[in-house]
């Protein structure tokens, strides 16, 4: 399946204009994550990764996360750009999401700014917000991007996008 780039409107970004390798940048937008009725993260000090064909992934400083709900797991994965990732299971009351968040303890050169910061899969949460707007989760459980009205695709991760 071939992709057709959506043209961004005023104030929008196209994921096809994002660079490869990905760019890391600071974000002062209000990032909020709700799971099982509890706000587990709230920050205006997040960082976002912008990579060609992917909606932004927000990395939240652990100081802005209720870490009592996060338990390290044995899972690891490797990103060609950022290095080795480790994972957390998120548990609030009677609900858990195994490997629902990830972080880079020692990211590679150029991505040191996200060391220890935590990214959360929006697809597994009750809701995630950017400046009060509820995000749409990127399709698939591999990338974890956050889609808002100001981001246009098409987005990698859905059916038929593996070869993009």
Steps between C-alpha positions, in 0.01 A plus 500: 500500500640838402475796730379842394629789706228717652562869444526685833267792558584818691659415835538131414807279464538213257679195634654474152693821573652351815865396465677168493689448727235633739520841663473544877344823621363654818126550534328743736155361413300356787522120480255296709445125526199337668483129582221327693361837604828633640721773350831313499703767317478876460782707355593812310862384482466209258717437200377369170661288233411586141574233239397474136155336463434485877287721722699648790586286799506694826761416765403620847747569783455245781456786750170581324375140513343315792772236504323292767289363213802394290686172548809411293470190281755270338407614150753686284497614140750670275454816294754565228505868599450515876652171618371246753160563659366358825131469596254551783172333585242758607262392778224718646260331740370184330633567147844438355664557165811284462776691322274803464788748519865508398813705557866517400732472801805585285391630160749536218676824409259773397216364714651542847221749579248216542712293738259366761200683351197276452282450192152351545292316240182709462313200355503332843393799709154639577611825340809702417490875441716764337396849614155366590440321168447125531744323270433221258748213539720402209384167357689189606682437825853564382549877473275670756446834321250765611275646227341843550312732262823678407676184375422353157612171342450243379666332796716191502379222730171404341426206276703510178752761622789268589687575176482878522 
